[in-house]
Amino acid sequence: MSLKKQYLKSKPLCKVTFKLDAQAAQHAQKAVLCGDFTDWDAQPLNMKRLKSGDFTLTVNLEKDNEYQFRYLLDDEKWENDWEADAYIPSPVSVEDNSVVRV
């Protein structure tokens, strides 16, 4: 798992590429990215499944913010990004949420 950040010079945005590797995906057929920037369940973002079994998605996020997120696998299992910038206790479960800072 990894986060790749590319800051735009012309706009106050950062292109963040989220990558969930095949091992962490645990043979999932579907992965969605949920977080502050998707209103969690209201607007999840479908990730693209690669031939390797990895999942990836690039999202534009406003700079100078931090966002909580998690991956939802096959609509039933939550997974964190263990290479995230930080972790914050979730207000709705006993687990932490991953954090990306841009």
Buried (B, 14 or more C-beta within 10 A) or exposed (E): BEBEBEEEEEEEBBBBEBBBBBEBBEEBEBBBBBBBBBEBEEEBBEBEBEEEBBBBBBBEBEEEEEBBBBBBBEEEEEBBBEEBBEBEEBEEEEEBBBBBBB
